[in-house]
Amino acid sequence: MTQIAIHGFAPSTYTRTARMAAIEVGVDHELVPIAFGKLEHFELHPFGKMPVLTHEDEAIFETLPIVRYLDRIFGNGALFPDNSIVRNLQVISVANDYAYRPVVHIEKDNDEQRAQAGRVFNWLEQQLVNLAYLAGPEFGAADLFVAPMLDYHRHQVGSDFLWSDRPKLRAWFESVSRRPSFLDTGASQS
């Protein structure tokens, strides 16, 4: 059997994304706690971030390449279907560049962060007007990046603002939150 190790911490949204991807493509993995900030951590990831995937002789750092690797090696393109690859990458870019900081690291009483998070939530709502998932009719890589961020956000600051006037986003999240990959990787999982 193929041994995949994902080095990181369960509460990390990016580690959760990588773990969800492994489950979605049907490959078993082991979550290996990372020696955060120690020499062995920097030997795996030169910038001291997580997650890192190790498989056979490969060590892959950064979540997007990890998800792409899992999809190409084990998923036969299920997470990046040809008809929605650009859209998946666009949503992932928005998640990484504009959503992560105000959505995951939001301070409850910071109006500027709240406004930035609101713009992200409104944009996501618009993406779902005619789609079941963020990049198309099927679950894909974009959903893997956004769902852990929104889940983390709702656990940290509540969901009232998140779901307010965003019924499509709420329905999407409820759908994704029933998937085994989401359930099996909850932040309390290790």
QUICOR-V289389 format. One record per run of one state. SS is the DSSP state (alpha for helix, beta for strand, coil for the rest). FROM is the first residue (numbers start at 1). TO is the last residue. Records with the same first field share a line. If there is no record, write none. Layout:
SS=FROM-TO ; FROM-TO
This chain:
coil=1-3 ; 8-12 ; 25-28 ; 33-38 ; 45-51 ; 56-57 ; 62-62 ; 76-81 ; 105-110 ; 128-132 ; 134-135 ; 137-140 ; 158-159 ; 164-166 ; 177-179 ; 184-190
beta=4-7 ; 29-32 ; 52-55 ; 58-61 ; 133-133 ; 136-136
alpha=13-24 ; 39-44 ; 63-75 ; 82-104 ; 111-127 ; 141-157 ; 160-163 ; 167-176 ; 180-183
